Amino acid sequence: MGQGEDGESQLHPGGRSASQRGGEKSGGGGSSSERTKDDLYQEAKKGGVEGHSSMSKQQLKNALGH
């Protein structure tokens, strides 16, 4: 069950479970709507966005132009 003809799992894209992906999302699209608050926070921190530490996810998206 859940195995294709080649023996790879059909349940997870890429054939890896979430734990095997290290918590990565299976979509891999990387669009801002899928990014975590921590991803946005780190980008804002690197980009020198003032006040990033107290921003909500939506505020971070707006400040980064996403």
Secondary structure by P-SEA (a helix, b strand, c coil): ccccccccccccccccccccccccccccccccccccaaaaaaaaaaacccccccccaaaaaaaacc
